[in-house]
Amino acid sequence: MARVCDLTGKRVQVGNNVSHANNKTKRKFYPNLQKKRFFIPEEDAWITLKVSTSALRTINKNGISAVLKKAVEQGFILY
């Protein structure tokens, strides 16, 4: 599976390891993804999403329904 947040679209970023001698080698920065189940009261159903921890904070603040609606508008979820 791809390492992409289902709600925000965060994905792996690429950068460099820089040594003390200033040698640069490629490396990856992985998003902090967690697999989490959410209850949708409007549909009376549970869904499982792979979300970043920053998306979890947004869900706690705004609610799962509002965050899902925004993710659909931005095209991250086909709902």
C-alpha positions, -999 to +999 in steps of 0.1 A: +000+000+000+011+035-007+023+056+023-003+084+017-027+099+041-063+093+030-076+127+042-048+152+037-028+136+008+005+138+027+031+115+012+067+105+013+091+135+008+127+132-005+157+149+009+194+145+017+214+130+045+242+155+050+274+142+067+299+161+087+320+163+055+290+177+037+285+145+016+249+142+005+230+110+000+193+107-008+169+097+019+131+097+025+110+114+051+079+093+058+046+107+071+035+096+105+005+074+094-018+055+116-045+030+107-077+041+125-114+032+126-140+060+126-177+059+132-199+079+108-232+086+126-249+098+094-244+065+077-244+044+109-212+027+097-175+023+106-147+031+082-110+024+083-087+051+072-049+055+070-044+090+084-015+112+095-014+123+131-020+159+120-052+147+103-062+130+136-058+164+154-080+180+127-106+153+131-106+159+169-111+196+163-136+197+135-153+163+135-150+133+111-179+144+089-165+179+082-130+165+075-144+138+051-165+164+033-134+186+028-113+156+016-139+148-010-139+184-022-101+183-026-103+149-044-084+128-019-114+105-014-139+092-040-170+092-019 
